[in-house]
Amino acid sequence: MLKQLFKTKSLDALVHESDEPGHQLKRVLGAFDVVMLGIGAIIGAGIFATIGTAAAGDAMRPGAGPALMLSFVLTGIACGFAALCYAEFSAMVPISGSAYTYSYGTLGELVAWIIGWDLIIEYAVGNVAVAISWANYFKTFVAGFGIIIPDWMSIDYRTAEKIPGLLEHAPHAFGVPIVFNLPAFSIVALITVVLVLGIRESSRLTTIMVIIKLAVLGLFIWVGFHYVKPANWTPFAPNGWSGIQAGAAVVFFAYIGFDAVSTVAEEVKNPKRDLPIGIIGSLIVSTIIYILVAGVFTGIIPFKALVKTLSTSQAEPLTLAIQYAHIKNWGNFLVGIIAFGSVIAHTAVLLVFQLGQPRIFFSMARDGLLPQSFAKVHPKYRTPYVTTILTGLIVGITAMFTTIDEMVDLTNIGTLFAFMLVCAGIIILRKKEPDRPRPFRTPWVPLIPLLGIAACLYLVLGLPWITWIRFAGWLIIGMIVYFSYGYKRSLLRKNL
């Protein structure tokens, strides 16, 4: 049985399955589209929401202070090692499924299932957090135009309990207060419709949103630079290296997304060339922007003042910086522009992650580990519409009734785990199939993959212990699902 659990599927078989009638996706994306999808997934909730907490710290971890710039460098390097490994795999095996598919071809079915289950944390669970955050920013943004969304219609029940009088004044049905987050569900529903209609339409919308959010961040950097005081960068690392490590673990959420590029591998016209460009290119562009934003943010607000601000203010760091700078005439206008940019950035992340999760389910269903209906492709739009709609319902409904608490840490540990397995897969495959054609080769193997594993493990150690417990519980649930369903229906096992 143990041998069967770690049975691998040949890479040739994986590629062949993507050409089967009824399971083919439409190849329409070019290199520019792939880079835009990568930036769309990376630059979003992380940079607009997490840098305040990462710089200031909280009860669970020390703050990085101005050394947040180094935290971004550290995280960028860790992701860079993983990105090189992703680039080799994606060019060699241009199949939907990302790390799940790569693990199936190198580490075996059980590990592939674990990583596929784990990726639900990165995409679906992560998107619940992004949808809730989007709803908060959207509510603030439209309020500037005099449009007030009632609290009972834009919040979850547990948070509503903490707000005096909210439950009492909410509508009631059979004596039970009606409280739900309608904006969070609505944006997920809208994105689901776009994704079902086609990958080209989704890509075009993403490109437009990427251009807008890059313009907003560029405006923040340009304006904010004039209010930077170098004295605010002293002390540079108020909590030493432990603060830098903790900051890197937090801002890792801002990097999640470059691997989402690999989930559209079957929809790229020239995947052997365009996927490595998209993965590495989007990571480089995003890292440069992150370092500049961190430098301006910590240069405007001194560390001692930052730690005294409320956590709710730290959750909107760019707005906080502009308000702290006391910019005359244009201050309120800039706050409004940043709020708009944040809504757009959140929307782009939601779109790309909602695009990625269905394609992972799609690949797992083709292997028999999930119901075959999950592998259906729309006859007209050539999209995995069943899993797209299912993912939309799960994320949308969950976002209506849950809080954002600790979602970031859980998403981070799941993604770091996936990165480590992809790095390990490169080492194994170089030993198993050294002569296989590789359009892109990760340099200095096994050094780069080993450094990737070590860097990701280092970031994982910066996460709170409670996150490890939640992650372990999630994996245990996944094992129960696998042995009760996937193990018995695996197409690979049936063909043994």
DOFISE-231832 format. One line per field, with one value per residue (C-alpha): residue number from 1; residue in one letter; z, x, y. Coordinates in nm, 3 decimals, always signed. Last residue first. Layout:
% residues N
n	NUM,...
res	A,...
Z	Z,...
X	X,...
Y	Y,...
This chain:
% residues 496
n	496,495,494,493,492,491,490,489,488,487,486,485,484,483,482,481,480,479,478,477,476,475,474,473,472,471,470,469,468,467,466,465,464,463,462,461,460,459,458,457,456,455,454,453,452,451,450,449,448,447,446,445,444,443,442,441,440,439,438,437,436,435,434,433,432,431,430,429,428,427,426,425,424,423,422,421,420,419,418,417,416,415,414,413,412,411,410,409,408,407,406,405,404,403,402,401,400,399,398,397,396,395,394,393,392,391,390,389,388,387,386,385,384,383,382,381,380,379,378,377,376,375,374,373,372,371,370,369,368,367,366,365,364,363,362,361,360,359,358,357,356,355,354,353,352,351,350,349,348,347,346,345,344,343,342,341,340,339,338,337,336,335,334,333,332,331,330,329,328,327,326,325,324,323,322,321,320,319,318,317,316,315,314,313,312,311,310,309,308,307,306,305,304,303,302,301,300,299,298,297,296,295,294,293,292,291,290,289,288,287,286,285,284,283,282,281,280,279,278,277,276,275,274,273,272,271,270,269,268,267,266,265,264,263,262,261,260,259,258,257,256,255,254,253,252,251,250,249,248,247,246,245,244,243,242,241,240,239,238,237,236,235,234,233,232,231,230,229,228,227,226,225,224,223,222,221,220,219,218,217,216,215,214,213,212,211,210,209,208,207,206,205,204,203,202,201,200,199,198,197,196,195,194,193,192,191,190,189,188,187,186,185,184,183,182,181,180,179,178,177,176,175,174,173,172,171,170,169,168,167,166,165,164,163,162,161,160,159,158,157,156,155,154,153,152,151,150,149,148,147,146,145,144,143,142,141,140,139,138,137,136,135,134,133,132,131,130,129,128,127,126,125,124,123,122,121,120,119,118,117,116,115,114,113,112,111,110,109,108,107,106,105,104,103,102,101,100,99,98,97,96,95,94,93,92,91,90,89,88,87,86,85,84,83,82,81,80,79,78,77,76,75,74,73,72,71,70,69,68,67,66,65,64,63,62,61,60,59,58,57,56,55,54,53,52,51,50,49,48,47,46,45,44,43,42,41,40,39,38,37,36,35,34,33,32,31,30,29,28,27,26,25,24,23,22,21,20,19,18,17,16,15,14,13,12,11,10,9,8,7,6,5,4,3,2,1
res	L,N,K,R,L,L,S,R,K,Y,G,Y,S,F,Y,V,I,M,G,I,I,L,W,G,A,F,R,I,W,T,I,W,P,L,G,L,V,L,Y,L,C,A,A,I,G,L,L,P,I,L,P,V,W,P,T,R,F,P,R,P,R,D,P,E,K,K,R,L,I,I,I,G,A,C,V,L,M,F,A,F,L,T,G,I,N,T,L,D,V,M,E,D,I,T,T,F,M,A,T,I,G,V,I,L,G,T,L,I,T,T,V,Y,P,T,R,Y,K,P,H,V,K,A,F,S,Q,P,L,L,G,D,R,A,M,S,F,F,I,R,P,Q,G,L,Q,F,V,L,L,V,A,T,H,A,I,V,S,G,F,A,I,I,G,V,L,F,N,G,W,N,K,I,H,A,Y,Q,I,A,L,T,L,P,E,A,Q,S,T,S,L,T,K,V,L,A,K,F,P,I,I,G,T,F,V,G,A,V,L,I,Y,I,I,T,S,V,I,L,S,G,I,I,G,I,P,L,D,R,K,P,N,K,V,E,E,A,V,T,S,V,A,D,F,G,I,Y,A,F,F,V,V,A,A,G,A,Q,I,G,S,W,G,N,P,A,F,P,T,W,N,A,P,K,V,Y,H,F,G,V,W,I,F,L,G,L,V,A,L,K,I,I,V,M,I,T,T,L,R,S,S,E,R,I,G,L,V,L,V,V,T,I,L,A,V,I,S,F,A,P,L,N,F,V,I,P,V,G,F,A,H,P,A,H,E,L,L,G,P,I,K,E,A,T,R,Y,D,I,S,M,W,D,P,I,I,I,G,F,G,A,V,F,T,K,F,Y,N,A,W,S,I,A,V,A,V,N,G,V,A,Y,E,I,I,L,D,W,G,I,I,W,A,V,L,E,G,L,T,G,Y,S,Y,T,Y,A,S,G,S,I,P,V,M,A,S,F,E,A,Y,C,L,A,A,F,G,C,A,I,G,T,L,V,F,S,L,M,L,A,P,G,A,G,P,R,M,A,D,G,A,A,A,T,G,I,T,A,F,I,G,A,G,I,I,A,G,I,G,L,M,V,V,D,F,A,G,L,V,R,K,L,Q,H,G,P,E,D,S,E,H,V,L,A,D,L,S,K,T,K,F,L,Q,K,L,M
Z	-1.212,-1.419,-1.136,-0.912,-1.159,-1.202,-0.828,-0.716,-0.394,-0.273,-0.360,-0.151,+0.214,+0.213,+0.057,+0.259,+0.588,+0.480,+0.404,+0.747,+0.899,+0.678,+0.807,+1.168,+1.109,+0.960,+1.259,+1.499,+1.302,+1.302,+1.681,+1.699,+1.560,+1.229,+1.214,+1.191,+0.858,+0.726,+0.807,+0.646,+0.331,+0.325,+0.388,+0.115,-0.134,-0.041,-0.110,-0.444,-0.540,-0.432,-0.597,-0.872,-0.963,-1.215,-1.263,-1.626,-1.870,-2.190,-2.005,-2.224,-2.011,-1.985,-1.607,-1.547,-1.197,-1.049,-1.191,-1.102,-0.735,-0.704,-0.883,-0.665,-0.347,-0.462,-0.544,-0.200,-0.024,-0.218,-0.124,+0.247,+0.213,+0.059,+0.341,+0.607,+0.450,+0.410,+0.778,+0.882,+0.668,+0.780,+1.145,+1.191,+0.867,+1.015,+0.880,+0.769,+0.421,+0.329,+0.365,+0.121,-0.138,-0.108,-0.132,-0.399,-0.616,-0.582,-0.698,-0.992,-1.106,-1.038,-1.269,-1.526,-1.610,-1.906,-2.278,-2.327,-2.559,-2.450,-2.085,-1.955,-1.710,-1.478,-1.156,-1.284,-1.252,-0.872,-0.698,-0.679,-1.021,-1.188,-1.406,-1.084,-0.932,-1.242,-1.235,-0.859,-0.930,-1.219,-0.998,-0.745,-0.995,-1.151,-0.814,-0.719,-1.027,-0.983,-0.608,-0.647,-0.912,-0.696,-0.397,-0.611,-0.749,-0.400,-0.280,-0.569,-0.484,-0.120,-0.237,-0.462,-0.176,+0.060,-0.215,-0.249,+0.127,+0.130,-0.184,-0.027,+0.246,+0.309,+0.680,+0.653,+0.911,+0.688,+0.390,+0.603,+0.751,+0.404,+0.300,+0.613,+0.607,+0.848,+1.068,+1.130,+1.250,+1.467,+1.644,+1.636,+1.919,+1.737,+1.445,+1.656,+1.801,+1.456,+1.291,+1.013,+0.683,+0.628,+0.729,+0.452,+0.192,+0.241,+0.253,-0.073,-0.245,-0.122,-0.238,-0.586,-0.643,-0.518,-0.744,-1.061,-0.981,-0.893,-1.205,-1.426,-1.263,-1.299,-1.624,-1.805,-1.687,-1.815,-2.152,-2.297,-2.252,-2.218,-2.576,-2.626,-2.256,-2.154,-2.035,-1.805,-1.632,-1.287,-1.328,-1.298,-0.954,-0.842,-0.855,-0.620,-0.263,-0.235,-0.015,+0.222,+0.269,+0.436,+0.769,+0.766,+0.652,+0.938,+1.187,+1.043,+1.049,+1.406,+1.517,+1.347,+1.576,+1.740,+1.661,+1.320,+1.153,+1.474,+1.300,+0.969,+1.094,+1.079,+0.700,+0.693,+0.403,+0.309,-0.051,-0.104,-0.016,-0.334,-0.570,-0.378,-0.332,-0.698,-0.809,-0.585,-0.751,-1.104,-1.026,-0.904,-1.225,-1.463,-1.276,-1.291,-1.670,-1.712,-1.489,-1.698,-2.013,-1.858,-1.737,-2.083,-2.242,-1.985,-2.064,-1.964,-1.654,-1.508,-1.555,-1.381,-1.089,-1.055,-1.010,-0.751,-0.555,-0.557,-0.437,-0.154,+0.006,-0.050,+0.121,+0.450,+0.675,+0.977,+1.015,+1.385,+1.500,+1.653,+1.379,+1.124,+1.258,+1.091,+1.267,+1.543,+1.835,+1.666,+1.615,+1.959,+2.090,+1.836,+1.962,+1.859,+1.505,+1.477,+1.552,+1.314,+1.007,+0.859,+0.560,+0.567,+0.942,+0.914,+0.663,+0.338,+0.323,-0.018,+0.036,-0.223,+0.036,+0.183,-0.143,-0.057,+0.306,+0.215,-0.066,+0.170,+0.417,+0.143,-0.011,+0.327,+0.350,-0.007,+0.059,+0.368,+0.182,-0.101,+0.124,+0.218,-0.151,-0.293,-0.039,+0.193,-0.099,-0.198,+0.101,-0.034,-0.361,-0.167,+0.039,-0.269,-0.454,-0.152,-0.155,-0.532,-0.565,-0.514,-0.871,-1.124,-0.871,-0.697,-1.017,-1.073,-0.721,-0.736,-1.026,-1.129,-1.491,-1.717,-1.894,-1.771,-1.877,-1.885,-1.563,-1.385,-1.469,-1.382,-1.053,-0.950,-1.037,-0.852,-0.537,-0.519,-0.594,-0.326,-0.061,-0.212,-0.218,+0.142,+0.255,+0.043,+0.175,+0.532,+0.451,+0.362,+0.681,+0.848,+0.898,+1.190,+1.183,+1.454,+1.720,+1.719,+1.881,+2.063,+1.751,+1.529,+1.403,+1.068,+0.986,+1.115,+0.888,+0.595,+0.597,+0.433,+0.100,+0.032,+0.115,-0.011,-0.365,-0.560,-0.611,-0.802,-1.050,-1.085,-1.192,-1.418,-1.579,-1.639,-1.798,-2.026,-2.138,-2.219,-2.427,-2.335,-2.582,-2.534,-2.477,-2.233,-2.334,-2.114,-2.351,-2.595,-2.426,-2.494,-2.127,-2.049,-2.275,-2.068,-1.747,-1.918,-2.046,-1.695,-1.568,-1.272,-0.944,-0.702,-0.346,-0.210,-0.418,-0.257,+0.090,+0.000
X	-0.185,-0.449,-0.701,-0.432,-0.362,-0.734,-0.770,-1.119,-1.050,-0.771,-0.973,-1.282,-1.249,-0.868,-0.842,-1.119,-0.971,-0.624,-0.759,-0.918,-0.579,-0.416,-0.652,-0.583,-0.209,-0.254,-0.461,-0.194,+0.087,-0.103,-0.136,+0.245,+0.269,+0.462,+0.832,+0.930,+0.746,+0.978,+1.286,+1.126,+1.069,+1.434,+1.564,+1.349,+1.447,+1.815,+1.783,+1.616,+1.895,+2.182,+2.054,+2.067,+2.276,+2.041,+1.674,+1.649,+1.394,+1.300,+1.390,+1.412,+1.427,+1.783,+1.819,+1.497,+1.503,+1.790,+1.686,+1.329,+1.414,+1.594,+1.312,+1.049,+1.218,+1.175,+0.809,+0.760,+0.909,+0.689,+0.376,+0.465,+0.525,+0.178,+0.002,+0.195,+0.104,-0.267,-0.298,-0.110,-0.331,-0.659,-0.575,-0.888,-1.072,-1.411,-1.677,-2.042,-2.060,-1.705,-1.802,-2.092,-1.873,-1.577,-1.786,-2.021,-1.739,-1.542,-1.845,-1.905,-1.543,-1.536,-1.833,-1.721,-1.381,-1.353,-1.385,-1.643,-1.873,-1.867,-1.792,-1.525,-1.611,-1.336,-1.531,-1.802,-1.545,-1.569,-1.232,-0.921,-0.998,-0.690,-0.900,-1.074,-0.743,-0.667,-1.005,-0.980,-0.648,-0.807,-1.095,-0.847,-0.649,-0.917,-1.065,-0.707,-0.667,-1.003,-0.977,-0.629,-0.754,-1.051,-0.826,-0.608,-0.910,-1.052,-0.706,-0.665,-1.000,-0.895,-0.563,-0.742,-0.974,-0.682,-0.510,-0.813,-0.824,-0.461,-0.465,-0.504,-0.244,-0.067,-0.074,+0.196,+0.010,-0.300,-0.093,+0.078,-0.248,-0.402,-0.103,-0.126,-0.497,-0.474,-0.250,-0.554,-0.759,-0.466,-0.487,-0.185,+0.070,+0.311,+0.327,+0.424,+0.729,+0.824,+0.829,+0.571,+0.681,+1.004,+0.839,+0.580,+0.826,+1.071,+0.797,+0.648,+0.989,+1.064,+0.723,+0.756,+1.091,+0.951,+0.645,+0.847,+1.081,+0.798,+0.596,+0.897,+0.991,+0.649,+0.542,+0.873,+0.893,+0.535,+0.586,+0.869,+0.764,+0.402,+0.369,-0.006,-0.096,-0.430,-0.298,-0.049,-0.321,-0.242,+0.127,+0.048,-0.098,+0.262,+0.317,+0.022,+0.136,+0.391,+0.194,+0.108,+0.484,+0.450,+0.376,+0.662,+0.905,+0.797,+0.856,+1.205,+1.286,+1.158,+1.367,+1.669,+1.666,+1.356,+1.415,+1.571,+1.650,+1.661,+1.649,+1.456,+1.244,+1.554,+1.546,+1.226,+0.998,+0.737,+0.849,+0.873,+0.504,+0.394,+0.600,+0.558,+0.183,+0.138,+0.331,+0.110,-0.199,-0.056,+0.036,-0.322,-0.474,-0.244,-0.309,-0.687,-0.681,-0.461,-0.693,-0.997,-0.815,-0.707,-1.059,-1.202,-0.937,-0.995,-1.366,-1.728,-1.699,-1.434,-1.647,-1.945,-1.726,-1.592,-1.945,-2.031,-1.711,-1.786,-2.143,-2.052,-1.814,-2.059,-2.341,-2.163,-2.433,-2.648,-3.019,-3.109,-3.309,-3.655,-3.837,-3.661,-3.504,-3.374,-3.069,-3.121,-3.071,-2.779,-2.597,-2.662,-2.308,-2.059,-1.888,-2.176,-2.151,-1.799,-1.934,-2.229,-2.032,-2.042,-2.171,-2.551,-2.589,-2.360,-2.585,-2.412,-2.399,-2.364,-2.271,-1.996,-1.721,-1.925,-1.860,-1.490,-1.534,-1.778,-1.549,-1.249,-1.438,-1.585,-1.241,-1.105,-1.385,-1.317,-0.941,-0.989,-1.222,-0.970,-0.699,-0.927,-0.993,-0.645,-0.371,-0.571,-0.709,-0.345,-0.298,-0.553,-0.362,-0.034,-0.164,-0.312,+0.018,+0.202,-0.028,-0.005,+0.373,+0.674,+0.782,+0.498,+0.218,+0.417,+0.435,+0.060,-0.028,+0.229,+0.043,-0.275,-0.313,-0.048,+0.254,+0.492,+0.846,+0.782,+0.580,+0.832,+1.135,+0.957,+0.824,+1.181,+1.301,+1.001,+1.086,+1.432,+1.284,+1.016,+1.286,+1.476,+1.163,+1.086,+1.431,+1.417,+1.069,+1.188,+1.487,+1.251,+1.060,+1.383,+1.204,+1.019,+1.026,+0.763,+0.777,+0.527,+0.206,+0.087,+0.142,+0.422,+0.456,+0.627,+0.449,+0.117,+0.135,+0.274,-0.024,-0.313,-0.240,+0.079,-0.081,-0.434,-0.312,+0.009,+0.076,-0.226,-0.252,+0.126,+0.115,-0.188,-0.016,+0.299,+0.087,-0.095,+0.235,+0.375,+0.071,-0.263,-0.507,-0.480,-0.841,-0.886,-0.913,-1.090,-1.374,-1.137,-0.809,-0.515,-0.451,-0.424,-0.119,+0.082,+0.022,+0.097,+0.429,+0.513,+0.476,+0.242,+0.409,+0.329,+0.380,+0.055,+0.098,+0.433,+0.282,+0.000
Y	-0.027,+0.156,+0.176,+0.326,+0.610,+0.671,+0.733,+0.638,+0.447,+0.678,+0.989,+0.914,+0.800,+0.794,+1.139,+1.307,+1.183,+1.297,+1.643,+1.674,+1.588,+1.853,+2.122,+2.024,+2.049,+2.396,+2.509,+2.384,+2.548,+2.878,+2.859,+2.852,+3.206,+3.248,+3.336,+2.970,+2.957,+3.228,+3.018,+2.712,+2.915,+3.026,+2.674,+2.519,+2.790,+2.755,+2.383,+2.455,+2.701,+2.472,+2.151,+2.274,+2.578,+2.737,+2.638,+2.534,+2.673,+2.488,+2.164,+1.855,+1.535,+1.402,+1.418,+1.226,+1.073,+1.277,+1.615,+1.518,+1.474,+1.809,+1.994,+1.826,+1.948,+2.309,+2.240,+2.081,+2.384,+2.626,+2.434,+2.451,+2.824,+2.859,+2.678,+2.867,+3.202,+3.132,+3.039,+3.353,+3.579,+3.422,+3.499,+3.713,+3.800,+3.717,+3.481,+3.501,+3.652,+3.549,+3.182,+3.230,+3.398,+3.161,+2.843,+2.978,+3.111,+2.789,+2.589,+2.825,+2.797,+2.422,+2.365,+2.624,+2.481,+2.725,+2.655,+2.935,+2.743,+2.376,+2.464,+2.226,+1.946,+1.823,+1.886,+1.653,+1.374,+1.388,+1.449,+1.231,+1.084,+1.230,+1.458,+1.569,+1.680,+1.887,+2.063,+2.126,+2.300,+2.488,+2.600,+2.749,+2.957,+3.178,+3.268,+3.356,+3.578,+3.752,+3.803,+3.950,+4.192,+4.297,+4.365,+4.589,+4.777,+4.839,+4.944,+5.184,+5.347,+5.386,+5.530,+5.781,+5.885,+5.939,+6.139,+6.367,+6.417,+6.530,+6.746,+7.092,+7.046,+6.717,+6.644,+6.372,+6.160,+6.149,+6.028,+5.765,+5.635,+5.605,+5.398,+5.183,+5.085,+4.788,+5.004,+5.225,+4.927,+4.821,+5.154,+5.383,+5.386,+5.150,+5.394,+5.696,+5.520,+5.386,+5.729,+5.775,+5.933,+5.740,+5.412,+5.451,+5.583,+5.297,+5.034,+5.167,+5.161,+4.807,+4.685,+4.838,+4.667,+4.334,+4.358,+4.411,+4.122,+3.880,+3.966,+3.900,+3.569,+3.405,+3.570,+3.521,+3.159,+3.105,+3.280,+3.071,+2.708,+2.818,+2.949,+3.008,+3.008,+2.855,+2.519,+2.693,+2.896,+2.747,+2.836,+3.208,+3.142,+3.086,+3.462,+3.502,+3.516,+3.793,+4.034,+3.747,+3.710,+4.049,+3.880,+3.629,+3.899,+4.124,+3.844,+3.788,+4.159,+4.192,+3.895,+4.053,+4.352,+4.492,+4.860,+4.780,+5.113,+5.315,+5.557,+5.549,+5.840,+6.063,+6.023,+6.233,+6.141,+6.401,+6.460,+6.083,+6.051,+6.226,+6.010,+5.683,+5.731,+5.828,+5.519,+5.306,+5.455,+5.411,+5.050,+4.999,+5.135,+4.945,+4.620,+4.675,+4.717,+4.409,+4.202,+4.295,+4.189,+3.858,+3.773,+3.845,+3.623,+3.346,+3.321,+3.376,+3.155,+3.384,+3.696,+3.533,+3.423,+3.778,+3.913,+3.648,+3.715,+4.088,+4.028,+3.792,+4.042,+4.330,+4.132,+4.064,+3.918,+4.002,+3.924,+3.926,+3.619,+3.675,+3.488,+3.711,+4.029,+4.343,+4.494,+4.752,+4.511,+4.337,+4.666,+4.813,+4.788,+4.649,+4.332,+4.106,+4.246,+4.102,+3.755,+3.800,+3.907,+4.256,+4.447,+4.421,+4.474,+4.775,+4.950,+5.057,+5.437,+5.599,+5.965,+5.964,+5.927,+5.642,+5.460,+5.426,+5.327,+5.047,+4.936,+4.920,+4.700,+4.480,+4.428,+4.313,+4.055,+3.940,+3.924,+3.708,+3.471,+3.475,+3.335,+3.047,+2.971,+3.027,+2.963,+2.741,+2.540,+2.497,+2.264,+2.020,+2.009,+1.982,+1.691,+1.523,+1.554,+1.413,+1.111,+1.072,+1.068,+1.297,+1.376,+1.379,+1.420,+1.695,+1.898,+1.862,+1.978,+2.259,+2.425,+2.242,+2.339,+2.182,+2.329,+2.053,+2.156,+2.531,+2.522,+2.297,+2.510,+2.836,+2.698,+2.616,+2.966,+3.110,+2.912,+3.067,+3.410,+3.366,+3.331,+3.625,+3.842,+3.749,+3.863,+4.180,+4.258,+4.211,+4.431,+4.716,+4.639,+4.746,+5.079,+4.914,+4.533,+4.488,+4.217,+3.927,+3.795,+4.108,+4.318,+4.448,+4.805,+4.743,+4.416,+4.549,+4.853,+4.653,+4.415,+4.606,+4.774,+4.578,+4.243,+4.307,+4.353,+4.335,+3.965,+3.835,+4.120,+4.126,+3.762,+3.809,+4.108,+3.901,+3.626,+3.868,+4.021,+3.674,+3.572,+3.416,+3.253,+2.876,+2.758,+2.469,+2.105,+1.852,+1.756,+1.588,+1.479,+1.711,+1.798,+1.427,+1.392,+1.643,+1.451,+1.120,+1.258,+1.376,+1.023,+0.981,+0.899,+0.616,+0.733,+0.593,+0.278,+0.198,+0.240,+0.000
